[in-house]
Amino acid sequence: MLERIRSRTMFTGYNKKCYSCNFSPFSSNLRLMEHKTPTPTTTTTSSEWGSQAWRQLSRVRSSSPLIQCITNYVSMDLMANVLLSSGASPAMIHSLQEIPDFTPHVHALCINVGTLTPDWLSAIKAAVNTVNEMHKPWVLDPVAAGSSGFRFKACLELLALGPTVVRGNASEIIALHNGALDTNSRGADSVHESTDAVVAAKSLAQTSGSIVAVSGAVDIITDGQRVFGVHNGVPMLQKITATGCSVTALIAAFVAIDPSHPLEATTSALSIFGVAGEIGMISAKGPGSLRMHLIDSLNTLDEHTFLQLVKITNL
């Protein structure tokens, strides 16, 4: 099977095409075990990264962290299914009135501004303030950040609230770094390659204190000093709306079980998602069937197959 995967994939990632229910009851007494995660170095191999990523996925599966997603209408379904198939518990709650009662119980918060409105922005800020007060992680997906003044201002305000991780495509990360609207914006589609945003991502990580991840042919992850690349995925993921949004949710689940190591958790989540896409591509006949097989692959992924396929490098 591994040879079939290698022959049908190009080890390329995906940009994001989405402007977006599944609800899982929460358990307030769920405890996420803290484990020591090795710190990657410039000599860390793909095999070592793979073993670490697999341990983190195993912890997601065993502890089922509760992830609140305040996200867009288009992405809700796929985000919830990606979380469920990976072992996490999704909650697609965005009402301001529910934030005080519900958000204190979550293990991580995922914020996506795809279909942003003033009312949703108020709920987003309330949820972010809640998890910040409780020292819980949250992840920001600045969808189409540079495409309008309202959206751009909102993303900058959210960035100032200190997300644990910011994950976007290259155009979104460059817009946030430049602090200006993108006159060439195509909405949620990137007009840049992920490697074009390495300098912007490092600078943004340094100024914001957040881990910054850039999705693309090579997924870039940086803490402002170290830079890692995930070389997994298939081009057809670009043809499925909400894949970028969904991997952001998966990052939130991984950071939930290892909040002390967000760089490592983010890299692991991106590699798991990319490998699942490669496996799903074996049986897929097009974007629609790849979507289905992606979800199945996340649910059935085994350690041996993952370790054979994962490809993470130091950049």
DRENDRENPA-683158 format. One record per atom (N, C-alpha, C): x, y, z. Coordinates in pm, whole numbers, plus 50000, padded with zeros to 5 digits. Layout:
REM DRENDRENPA-683158
XYZ;...
END
This chain:
REM DRENDRENPA-683158
500824988050000;500005000050000;500865012550000;502015012050070;502855023850078;503395027749941;503715017849858;504205021049724;503115027649642;501865023349661;500755029649589;500595044149631;500755046849759;500665060549807;501755069149746;502985064149746;504095072049693;503935074749544;503355065249472;503235066949328;502125076549291;501155078949382;500005087049346;499995100649413;500995103549494;501035116449562;502325123649531;502325136649554;503475145049522;504055151549647;503585147249764;504025153249889;503905168349885;502755173249837;502485187549841;501275190149925;501225201849985;500155204950079;498995211850013;498425221450081;497185227350036;497135241650085;496505250050007;496105263050056;494695261450107;494045272350139;492735271250203;491685277450114;490575270250092;489455275650019;488225273550104;487845283450184;486655281750266;486145294850318;484875296450321;484195306650398;483085298750469;483235294050563;482135285550601;480915294250619;475625202051212;476695205851309;476685194751407;478045196151406;478125185051498;478415190151637;477705184651736;477935189051874;478155176851960;479165177352042;479445166552135;479275171652277;478545164552363;478415168752502;479785169352567;479955179052655;481265180252716;481295173552853;482505170252891;482725164453023;483645173653099;483135179853204;483925189853276;485055183753355;485015170553377;486075164553457;487095156953372;487055159153239;488045152853154;489425158453186;490375149953213;491715154553246;492665150653135;493455160153089;494435157852985;495785156053051;496365144353031;497625141053096;498765149053033;499595154853116;500775161953068;501915151853050;502525152252934;503655143552905;504825152152861;506005147552886;507205154752843;507385152852693;507425163752621;507625163352477;509025167852444;509795159552373;511155163652338;511145176452255;512095185252281;512205197552204;512975194852076;512375197851957;513075195151832;514285204151817;515295199051752;516515206651726;516755206851576;517825213351536;518155214151394;518575200751338;518765190851424;519155177551376;518055167251395;516875171651437;515765162251456;515375156251322;515225142951315;514915136151190;513405134551173;512985131151050;511575128551024;511075117051110;511935107051133;511545095651215;511245099951358;512105108651413;511885113651550;510635122351556;510465130951456;509255139151449;508025130151439;508115119751355;506985110851336;506575103751463;507555099151539;507245092551666;506555102051762;507035114451765;506415124451852;504985127451808;504785129151677;503445132051625;502485120651656;502975108351644;502105097051672;501705096551820;502655099551908;502325099852050;501245110352078;501365121752013;500375132252036;499005128451981;498965122151862;497685117451810;497075107151903;497895098351957;497395088152050;496765094652173;497355105652217;496795112652334;495485119652299;495385124952178;494105130752134;493045119852134;493375108252081;492415097352074;492005092252212;492945091952304;492635086352436;491935096252528;492225109252512;491665119252605;490495127052549;490315126852417;489185133552350;488975147852400;489925156752374;489785170552422;488585177452359;487935185852438;486785193452392;487265206252325;486945207752197;487415219152119;486215227552075;486145239752124;485095248952080;485555255951953;484715255151850;485025261451722;484015272551694;484485284751695;483665295851647;484165298451505;483395293451409;483905292651274;482845296751174;483185295751047;482275300250943;481295289450901;480215293650837;479135284450803;479585273250709;480445276350613;480845266350515;481675255250578;482485258550677;483465248950729;482985240650847;481845243950906;481445237351030;481415222151019;480825217150912;480655202650898;481995195350890;482855199850799;484135192850783;485015194450906;485025206150967;485825208051088;485385198451198;484075197351218;483565188351323;483925173851292;483815169851166;484115156051130;485595152951138;486445162551104;487885160451119;488245158651266;487675166851352;487935165351495;487435151951547;486215148351511;485645135651558;486465123651509;486835123751382;487555112251326;488965111151384;489495122051436;490815121951498;490765118451646;489565118251703;489405114551842;489025125951934;488975138151883;488605149651965;487095151351969;486645160652052;485215163152069;484905177552027;484195179551914;483925193151866;482665199251925;482685212151943;481495219651985;481425232251901;480415233351817;480305244651725;479395255251786;479855261251893;479055270851970;479595284951948;478735293951902;479195307551875;478285318451932;477265314552005;476355324452063;477005331452182;476955344752183;477525352352292;476895348552425;475605345452423;474895342052546;475375328952608;475965320152528;476425307152580;477875307252626;478625317252587;480055317552619;480335316252769;479665323752856;480005323053000;479805309253060;478785302153013;478485288953070;479325277853007;479575278852878;480195267652807;481705268552796;482215280052755;483625281252720;484585277652835;484255280252961;485185276253067;485485261253071;484635252953009;484825238453014;485675233052900;485995241152800;486705235852683;488185234452713;488855226252632;490295224352647;491095232852550;490455237352444;491075246752351;489975253352269;490305264952215;489355272852136;489935274951997;489095272951895;489485275151757;488665286651701;489335297251656;488655309151603;488925310251453;487845311151376;487935312351231;487025323851189;487555333451113;486805345651081;486205345450940;485975333650886;485535332450747;484275339950711;483245338850795;482005346250770;481755355850885;482695364650906;482695373551021;481595384051012;480935386551126;479975397551141;480295404651272;479785416751291;480035423551419;479545415551539;478405408951528;477895400951639;478825389251669;479285382551565;480205371351586;481515376051645;481965387651605;483215392851658;483115395051809;481965399751855;481765401651999;481835388352072;481225377952014;481265364652075;482685359052074;483385361251965;484765356451954;485635362752063;485525375752079;486355382552180;486005377852321;484715375552346;484305370652478;484895356852505;484855348152404;485395334752421;486905335152441;487585343352361;489045344652374;489425349852512;488735359952559;489025365352692;488825354752800;487805346352781;487545335752878;488695325852884;489135320852769;490225310952772;491545317252814;491745329852779;492965336652823;493005337752976;491865341053036;491815342053182;492095328653249;491745317753179;491935304353234;493235297953186;494035305653111;495325300953061;495185288252977;494185288352892;493965277352799;494345281852658;494765272452572;495235276252439;494095279552342;494415288152246;493465290852138;494215293552009;493555290351899;494175290951767;493365300351678;494045308951606;493395318751518;493625315151372;492535314851296;492595312951151;492105325951087;493015334551040;492655347850989;492225347450842;491105341050816;490645338750678;490525351950602;491195352550486;491125364150397;491415377150471;492415376950558;492675388150649;492825401450577;493445401350460;493725413950393;492695418250291;491525412050291;490575414650182;489595426050209;489435430250335;488535441450366;489015448350494;488635461050507;489055468650624;488495462950753;487205459250753;486585453650872;487275440750915;487485432050821;488115419050850;489555420850897;490285429750831;491685431850866;491815437551007;490995447451039;491035453451172;490685443051279;489695434751250;489305424251346;490435414451369;491115410451261;492225401051275;493365406951357;493655419851335;494705426251414;494325427051562;493045429951588;492585430451727;492685416751793;492345406251720;492445392751775;493895388651793;494755392551700;496175389451713;496745395751839;496265407651872;496745414551992;496325407652121;495335398652113;494875391252230;495715378852258;496705376252174;497685365852204;497285351652174;496955348452049;496665334352018;497885325552040;497635313352078;498725303652094;499345300651959;498485299051859;498905295951722;498105304451625;498765309351521;498085315551408;498355306651287;497285301951221;497485293751101;496715299750984;497435302650878;496785308150761;497545304350636;497055308750520;497825306750399;498835318150387;499665317550285;500765327150274;500275341550262;499225343650182;498735357350162;498195363150292;497535354950372;496995359750500;498105363450597;499125355050605;500225357650697;501015369850653;501235371350524;501945383050473;501165395850501;499835395550484;499015407350511;499115411450657;499045401650748;499155404750891;500535410350923;501545404750863;502905409550888;503095423650835;502565426350716;502735439550655;501875450250721;500815445750790;499935455350855;499155463850758;498795457950644;498085465550541;497175456250462;496125462050402;495255454250315;496035449050196;495585437750143;496215431450028;495455435549903;496055444149823;495365449149703;495165438349598;495905427249611;495765416049517;494965404649576;494265407149686;493555396549756;492545389449669;492505376249683;491485368049619;490665360849727;490385367949833;489595362149942;490385351650016;489805339650029;490445329050105;491525321850027;491665324649898;492695318249817;494005325949827;495095318749836;496405325249845;496945328249706;497565339749693;498245343149568;499755341749585;500185336349698;501595334049726;501825319449761;503035314749741;503445301549788;503815302549936;503695291550007;504015291750151;505455296050176;506365291950088;507775295550108;508025310450089;507095317450021;507225331950008;507015339050141;506405332050236;505995338350362;506885334650480;508025328250456;508875323950567;509345335850650;509845346050585;510345357850657;509195364650731;508055366150665;506885372450729;506415364150848;506415350950833;505965342250942;506885343251063;508185343251040;509145344451151;508975357751223;508845368451146;508695381651206;507385382651284;506295377351227;505005377651295;505055369651424;505735358251421;505875350251542;506645357751650;507665364851609;508475372351705;507705383951768;506925391051687;506215402751739;504945399051815;504315387751779;503065383851842;503245374251959;504355366951958;504565356652059;503815343852030;503215343151912;502445331351872;503295322251783;502955309351782;503455300551679;502715304251551;503425305151440;502805308651312;502995297051216;501895292451158;501925281651059;501355286850927;502045283550818;501635287750685;501375275250602;500125273350558;499785261750477;500175264150332;500585253450266;500965254350126;501565241450078;502275241949966;502935229949913;503845223950019;504525232650094;505225228650215;504625236750328;504125230250430;503585237350545;504745242450630;504735255350656;505805261850732;505325264350875;506145260650974;505815263051114;507025269451181;506775280451255;507895287351320;507475293651451;508445294551542;508255301951667;509015315251663;509485318951545;510245331151528;511745328751522;512165317051567;513575313251562;513735300551479;513125289851527;513165277251454;512105277051345;512415270451234;511465269151124;511455254651078;510265248751069;510125234951025;509165234250907;509375224150823;508515222250707;507895208450707;506585207950679;505875195250665;505625193150516;506125181950463;506055179250320;505055168050292;503915168650353;502875158550331;501615165050278;500765157150212;499525162250156;499435159350008;498325162849946;498115160949802;497495173649743;497775176649616;497245188949556;495725189749555;495045178249546;493595178549536;492905183849661;493625184349774;493045190249894;492645204849870;493315211349773;492965225049740;491575226249677;491065215149627;489755215149560;488605212249656;488905210749784;487885207849885;487775219849978;486615226049983;486475237550071;486605233350217;487245241550296;487365240050441;488465230550486;489345226050395;490455217750443;491405225850531;491685238350491;492545246750574;491915249650709;490615252850706;489885255350831;489945243150922;489825231250861;489765218950939;491105215451002;492195218150930;493485215350990;493775225051105;493205237151098;493335246351212;492645240551335;491475234551316;490765228051427;491595216551483;492225208951393;493055197751438;494255202951517;494835213951475;495925220151552;495445223451693;494225228951704;493685232151836;493605219851924;493205208551866;493125196051944;494495191551991;495495192851906;496845188651944;497445198052048;497195210852033;497695220352133;496975218252266;495725213852261;494965211252385;495625200452469;496195190352405;496775179352483;498265181752514;498835191952453;500245195052480;500445210252475;499785217652564;499835232252557;501205238252584;502085230752646;503415235952675;504335235452554;503905228352449;504745226752330;503935229452203;503485241852185;502615244752070;503315243551935;504625246051929;505335244451803;505305229851758;505595220951851;505615206751820;504205201551790;503225206051868;501845201551848;501315205951711;501645218251671;501195223351542;501825215451428;503115212951438;503805205151335;503225191151325;502945185151438;502375171651439;501015171351372;500145180851406;498805181051349;498845182551197;499705191251148;499815193151003;500315180550934;501235173450997;501755161150935;500705150150936;499955148851043;498895138751050;497855141350942;497435153850928;496425157350828;496945154750687;498195158450662;498765156350529;498885141750492;499345133550585;499455119150559;498075113050536;497095117250613;495725112150593;495235115650453;495585127450404;495215131150268;495865122150165;497125118650187;497825109850094;497185095950091;496855090850206;496215077650212;494825078150148;494075088750178;492745090150120;492775091049969;493865096649914;493965098449770;494045085249696;494445074549762;494545061449698;493195057049642;492145059349720;490815054749681;489965065649619;490425078049622;489615089249576;489565089949423;488425094049372;488255096249229;488105111049195;488025119249297;487875133549280;487775140149415;487535153249419;487475160349546;486405155049642;485235151449588;484155146749674;484515133949747;485055124449675;485425111849740;486675113449825;487575122649789;488735125049875;488295130350010;487295138950011;486785144250137;486355132850229;485605123350173;485145111850251;486325103350299;487255100350207;488375091650242;489365098550337;489445111850330;490275119150426;489765116850568;488465118050587;487875115950719;488105101550765;487885091950673;488115077950708;489575075450746;490485081550671;491915079150696;492345084850831;491815096150869;492115101651000;491665092151111;490545085551088;489995076551189;490755063351197;491275058651084;491885045251081;493405045551072;494005057251069;495455058451054;496175050051159;497155042151114;497925033951207;499375038751212;500035034951319;501375040151345;502365036351237;502365023751194;503355019351096;503245027250966;502015028750915;501825036050790;502235050550805;501845056750915;502185070750936;503695072750940;504395064451013;505845066251027;506575063950895;505985055850807;506585053750676;506425065950585;505375073750607;505035084550514;505375098550561;505485100650691;505675114250742;507005119950693;506975132650657;508195139350609;508225153450665;509055155450766;509205168450832;510685172050829;510975184450789;512365188650778;512605201750854;513855204250883;514275217050937;514595226450821;514085238550827;514295248050717;515225259550760;
END
